[in-house]
Amino acid sequence: MTKANRLAILGTLTLGAVAIVLLLPRIPQDPAYNNFADQRAILGIPNGLNVLSNAAFVFVGVLGLTFLFRKRGSGIARLFIVSEERWPYAAFFAGVTLIAAGSAYYHLAPGNDRLAWDRLPIAFALMAFFSATVVERVSVKFGLRLLFPLLMFGVCSVVYWHVSEQLGSGDLRFYIVAQFYPLLAVPLILFSFPARYTRGGDVLSVLCLFILAHILELLDRPIFEFGHVVSGHTLKHLAAGLATYWVLRMLRLRSTLVLRGFVNGTEPGPTTT
């Protein structure tokens, strides 16, 4: 299959996502969403475990940013074929760090007014991760050019939901696309475009952990009622935190596979050096 055909398939998936947004009726926020199973206070902190479990995101976000920016010159050159490739990952780990603040603020007093602060950094981080995948598999230049528009789409999807909620006609369609489109598009890109780095399987592990996090969120109350030890939502935070750590682990362990011809958008070939 030619690269043009692979790009056409990816474009079809993207147009399909846009069509869903435009054709489906608006999707309102479930009023019961903010009623989490575990509302126990810990050390005077309301909803303690749901708040404190966000420490995982601070830990990974700071580690990730430190890892990216402590390297200079030849150090960053060994990490990325093109040094600018680090910017989508920098946006990703910045978003991960902000998830901790936004989610903790929300869980101290769950409600739609605070929920936007929880969702903004999530959408930001997911769009950054998607941009990084495009950079590494499709085209460096195209992926980097997509970074800012993708980040803005993620932010605007949450702002649109929040404003529509305030107007009494809440609509989650754009935010749902920001959350779930990468779960479909990233595997397609992985299997359709050649790798430039090792450990591509780690990306699939990251996606599986994100999916697990969504499942745990749906099972919030049943998990909590099984012994009243921990809720599904708290475990969701830990699974999502592990997913973000797996991205950092991948960057630390991987090595270069291909180089020639990728930056200008042509099909990359194996390095010979």
N, C-alpha and C positions, 0 to 999 in steps of 0.2 A: 504494500500500500504506500502510495507516495505521500510526501509531507502535506501536499495540498489537500489530499483526501482526508488525512487525519485532522487537519485544521478545519475542514468542512464539517466533520463529525462534531468537533468541539463547538463550532459555531452553531450547529443545529441544536445541541444541548442548551447553549446559552439562549438562543431564540425561544426554545421551548420554555425555559424558566421565565423569560419575559412575558410570553403568552399566557402562562399560568397566572402571573400577577395581574395582567390586564383583563383576563376573561373571567376569573373566579370572582364571586362576590367578596366583599370585605370580610375579614376574619377578626372578630372582636376578641378582646382579652377575657379569658375565663375569670369571672369574679371570685371563684374559689382558689385561684392560683396562689394568692398571698397567705392562705391559711395552711401553714406548714405543720407537719405532725409533731415535731420536737420543738416545743416552746419553753423548755426549761432554761432557767437562768443559771449561769455559772460565774461565780465570783462577782455577782452583781451585774453581769452582762446579760441582757435579755437575749433569748434565743442563742444561748452561749455556743453550742457546738457549730451551728450554722454560721456564726460570726467568726469564731476562732479558727475554723478549718480553712479560712481564706489565707492564713499564714503561708500555706503551700505556694500560693501565687507570688507573694512577695519574695519568698526564698528563690524560686526559679527565675522570676523576672530580673532580680538584681544579679544573680549568678550569670544569666544569659547576657545582660548588658556589659557586665564586667569582662566576660569572656571575649565578646566582640571588640571591645574598645581598648583592652589592655594590649592588644597586638598592634604593632606599627610596622611599616615597611615590609620586610621579608616575612614577618610573622603573619600579617593579614594575607600576603600573597600565597603562603602555604595553605591558608584556610579556604580561600576562594580563588578561582581562576581569574576572575575580574574583581578587583577590590570593592567596586560599587555593589556587588551582590550582597554585601552585608546589610544594606539599608532595609530591605524587606524584613530581615530577621531582627534588626534593631527596632523597627516598628512593632514587630510581633512581641518581643520581650518587654517593650515599653507598655504595650497593651496588657500583657499578662500582669505586670506590676500594678497597673491601674485597676485591673479586675479586683484585686484584693481590697483596695479602698472603696470602690463602688459597691461591691457585693457586701462588704462589712457594714457600710452605711445603710444599705437597703435592709439587711437582715436585723439591724437594731430595732427597726420599726417598719415591718413589711407593709407596703401599700403601693398603689400605682404611681403616686407622686415620686417615690424614691426608686421605683423599678427601672426607670430610664437610666439612672446612674449605674445600675448593675449591668444593663444591657449595652450601653455605649462602648465600654472597653472590650466587651466580648466580641461585638461585631467588628471593631477595629482590629483586634488580634486575628480573627478569622480571615479578614480580607488581606491582611499582611502575609499570612501563611499561604494563601492562595497565590498572591503575587510572587512569593519566593519560589513556588512550584513552577509558575510560568517562566520565570527567569532561568531556572536551572534546566528546564526540559524543552521549552519552546523557543525562546529567544531572550537574550539578556536585555537588549535594548527595548524590546516590546514589553517585557515584564516590568522593567523599571519605569517605563512611561505609564504603565497601568497602575503603578503603586498608589499614587495620589488619588486618581479617580476612584479606585477601589476602596481606599480608606474613607473617602467622602461618601461613597455609596453606603458603606456600613454605618457611618455616623448618621447620615440623613435618613436611613431606614428606621432608626430608633427615634429620631426627632419627629419624623412623620407619624409614627405610631403614637408618640406621647402627645403631640398636638391634636391628632384626631381623637385621642382618648379624652382630652380636655374639652373637646367640642361635642362629646357625646356620641361619636361615631368611630370608635376605635378600630384600627385596621392594622393587623400584624403581617400582611402579605409580604411587604418588602423586607421586613426583619426576618421572616421565615426563609426567604431566598438567601439573605446574607448568612444565615446559620447553616442551611442545608445544601445550597448549591455547591460549596466546596467539597462536601462529602460525596457528591456525584462526579464533579469535574476533576478533582485531583486524581482519583484512581484511573479515570479515562486518560488523563495526561500521562500518568506513570506507565500505563501499558501501551500507549500509542507513540511516545517519543523517547528517543534514546537517553540513557543516563550519562551524566558527566562526572558523577561522583559515586562512590560505593555506598552501601547501606541504604539503598532505595527502599528495601523492605521495612525500614524503620518508619517511613512515612505511612505505610499501611497500618503499622502498629499504633501510630498516633491517631489515625482515623478510627480504628477499632476502639481505642480508649475513649475518644469523644462520643462514639455511639453508645458505649457502655455508660458513660456519664448521663446521657439522655435517658437511657433505660432506668437507671437508678433514680433519676428525678421523677419519672412516672410512677415508680414503686415507693415513693417517699413514705407513705403511711403504712403499707403492708410490711415494709422492712422494719419500721419503728415498732410496730405492734408485735413483732417477733422478738420478744424479750425486753423491749423498751430500753435498749442499750444505745443504739445509734439509728438515725433516720436515713432514708434513701437520699435525701437532699444533701446531708453532710457527706455521705459517701460519694455523691456526685462531685462535690468540690474536690475530694481527694483523687478521684479518677481523672478529672479534668486537669488537676495539678500534675498528676503523673504523666498525662499526655504532653503537657508543655515541657516537662523535664525530659521526655523522650526526644523532643526536638533538639534540646541542648545536647543530650547524649549523642545523638546522631552527628551533630556538627563536630563534636570533640573526637569522634572515632573514625569518621569517614576519610577517604582519600580521593584524589583525582583519578578519573577514568579517561576522559576525552578532553580535547582542547580545540583542535584545528577547525576553523570555519564557523564556529558557533556564534561569535559576537555579531557578525554581519548578517546573521539569519539563515545562512546556508546549513545544510545537513552536516552535523559534526562527525568527525572521524576519529579513530583511536590515535592517541599520541604515539610518537615513535621515539621519544627521548626517554 
